[in-house]
Amino acid sequence: MEFESNRPATQYNWFTMFRAGFTSMTRLGKTLWIVVIVKLIILFFILKPFFFPNLLDTTYDNDADKARHVCRELYHKAPSTE
Amino acid sequence: MDLISASAVNWSRAQFALTAGYHWLFVPLTIGLGLIMAVMESLYVKTGDEKWKTVATFWQKIFGINFAIGVATGIILEFQFGTNWSNYSWFVGDIFGAPLAIEGILAFFLEATFISIMFFGWNRVSKKMHLTSTWLVFIGASLSAFWILVANAWMQYPTGMEFNPETVRNEMVDFWAVTCSPVAYNKFLHTTFSCWAVGAAFVVAVSGWYLLKKRHTDFACRSIRIGSLVGLVAFVMLAVTGDGSAYHVAQKQPMKLAAMEGLYEGKEGAGLVAMGMLNPAKQAYNDETDPYIFKIELPKLLSLLGYRNIHAFVPGITDIVDGGYTLSDGTTALSFRERKERGELAIRALADYQTAREQERDADAANQESILRENYAHFGYGYLDTAEDLIPNVPLTFYSFHLMVMIGVYFILFFLVMLYYTGKKDLHNSRWLQYVALWSLPLAYLASQLGWVVAEVGRQPWTIQDILPVQAASSAISSHNVVTTFILFAVLFTGLLVAEVTIMVKQIKKGPEPAAQEKVSHPQG
């Protein structure tokens, strides 16, 4: 992952440092980036939308309805009110 | 356990435990290695010795592998809040969300920004700038942990909030009370030192392997010297902060302390069980069966640790259920039955308040709000059926706690011996010690996981201490859904772990490469 060059540091700005870092990346660095990208795709484009909806957000439009729902849930889950 | 018949609550808990447990394989190494590589690079910058640069760059590479594989695994826990724990998610409002947001925005980006400079900046930025970046990576990772632990600590000791019956949410009224709660900072310190401990054990184990293979011996000895020093400091500080944890648990979560010690009948001048075996014949908290098959006790120590007084009364499980003993503030502890009644009053008052508000009966709403506020501290008890529901899994908490402490004591001795042999410059010839170093690594991970088992299993049934038990916090969803995602996570995380171990082992076998000489001038450095 380390970047080597003979050019003086002062000739580079942050952007070129990042660009040079990515373009001269070792095989290990590339492998790790692939792992990160695949993982993020699985997390945010598969798991989150298809398996982990926010139940209250998808069922109710506004906070008042969400509050009422939670209040009902909290009430009915108590053994004394079942 | 039948896959389908187990309740959604149990599956949601198992899923959270699975993801948190896997996530916690990556985090301690990130923080622990972060410190160690920063110390090593500091030595390079201070001495100009290129061998320290070789040492630092190798551990930075290992850090990079662990960081890349582990990054974002914690986000899965947040996914679960909205789906499996939607009541909890709503109920805690911004108190839980604020620390997590700060963690995401501030700490993670600090870490992610400077990690790039750490990897791309060698020979590109000045030595001092690079060193600063390395330290900021470590500080960023630690800050990340801090905010997560603030959120966790609030669940164990809810403070700085006020319940709003209109929104059915706890609202933060004192940010500093949440952030600086004694439970939060003690938890942060204890957890951070446990990360240092894992990092140190990892560095020493890998270096021990190099010595066994008679490869990179100078590199290995330098790494062991730093690793052992960090490890010793970490484990000594774990003992100190562990004492702080025990004190706070005694004050705020006495049931957890009783479970940690297998203490059923409270007493004055209670001893600390150094070692013991619980009696599996004990079936109920109030039966007459002796809870121990055997125990070795350090007299008075539990009273001293928990209450800073060798004569203090430490309540056992039965006392906490029955109440009637005097609390630290001089008041009398309520029984489970009394707290349950008050909890039921509070739950009913919340529902009645909502109805009154809908029907615009303001005076009635105000009355119900007053009843709710009066009894809110016992709100969660209204969801518990019997006293048994209040008691966590005692054997799991007890053995996890004692095994963790035993491993901690072992590591203090281990790192002392390592430092002694390093000082004698006799590590090369001590193959037995090299084997011990290598095979001690799983113990460090085990202790780290056990710490969370004690913290989280020991506080059951609560998601928020005394306010919300797990059954009320969970969503009304089918267990089938949770089982599906449980299996998905198990596969995903196992895949990530296999990837981590495979890539890491390959790099470790490859070994450190001599650091490239500085080829550029650094006017700033």
Boltz contact constraints between the chains, C-beta under 6 A:
constraints:
  - contact:
      token1: [A, 1]
      token2: [B, 119]
      max_distance: 6.0
  - contact:
      token1: [A, 2]
      token2: [B, 122]
      max_distance: 6.0
  - contact:
      token1: [A, 3]
      token2: [B, 120]
      max_distance: 6.0
  - contact:
      token1: [A, 4]
      token2: [B, 516]
      max_distance: 6.0
  - contact:
      token1: [A, 6]
      token2: [B, 519]
      max_distance: 6.0
  - contact:
      token1: [A, 8]
      token2: [B, 520]
      max_distance: 6.0
  - contact:
      token1: [A, 9]
      token2: [B, 124]
      max_distance: 6.0
  - contact:
      token1: [A, 9]
      token2: [B, 520]
      max_distance: 6.0
  - contact:
      token1: [A, 9]
      token2: [B, 522]
      max_distance: 6.0
  - contact:
      token1: [A, 17]
      token2: [B, 120]
      max_distance: 6.0
  - contact:
      token1: [A, 17]
      token2: [B, 124]
      max_distance: 6.0
  - contact:
      token1: [A, 21]
      token2: [B, 120]
      max_distance: 6.0
  - contact:
      token1: [A, 32]
      token2: [B, 68]
      max_distance: 6.0
  - contact:
      token1: [A, 35]
      token2: [B, 68]
      max_distance: 6.0
  - contact:
      token1: [A, 35]
      token2: [B, 499]
      max_distance: 6.0
  - contact:
      token1: [A, 36]
      token2: [B, 68]
      max_distance: 6.0
  - contact:
      token1: [A, 48]
      token2: [B, 79]
      max_distance: 6.0
  - contact:
      token1: [A, 51]
      token2: [B, 485]
      max_distance: 6.0
  - contact:
      token1: [A, 52]
      token2: [B, 79]
      max_distance: 6.0
  - contact:
      token1: [A, 52]
      token2: [B, 83]
      max_distance: 6.0
  - contact:
      token1: [A, 54]
      token2: [B, 82]
      max_distance: 6.0
  - contact:
      token1: [A, 55]
      token2: [B, 83]
      max_distance: 6.0
  - contact:
      token1: [A, 55]
      token2: [B, 86]
      max_distance: 6.0
  - contact:
      token1: [A, 55]
      token2: [B, 475]
      max_distance: 6.0
  - contact:
      token1: [A, 56]
      token2: [B, 86]
      max_distance: 6.0
  - contact:
      token1: [A, 67]
      token2: [B, 167]
      max_distance: 6.0
  - contact:
      token1: [A, 67]
      token2: [B, 168]
      max_distance: 6.0
  - contact:
      token1: [A, 70]
      token2: [B, 87]
      max_distance: 6.0
  - contact:
      token1: [A, 70]
      token2: [B, 90]
      max_distance: 6.0
  - contact:
      token1: [A, 70]
      token2: [B, 168]
      max_distance: 6.0
  - contact:
      token1: [A, 71]
      token2: [B, 168]
      max_distance: 6.0
  - contact:
      token1: [A, 71]
      token2: [B, 354]
      max_distance: 6.0
  - contact:
      token1: [A, 73]
      token2: [B, 87]
      max_distance: 6.0
  - contact:
      token1: [A, 74]
      token2: [B, 472]
      max_distance: 6.0
  - contact:
      token1: [A, 75]
      token2: [B, 351]
      max_distance: 6.0
  - contact:
      token1: [A, 77]
      token2: [B, 472]
      max_distance: 6.0
  - contact:
      token1: [A, 78]
      token2: [B, 347]
      max_distance: 6.0
  - contact:
      token1: [A, 78]
      token2: [B, 382]
      max_distance: 6.0
  - contact:
      token1: [A, 78]
      token2: [B, 383]
      max_distance: 6.0
  - contact:
      token1: [A, 79]
      token2: [B, 385]
      max_distance: 6.0
  - contact:
      token1: [A, 80]
      token2: [B, 344]
      max_distance: 6.0
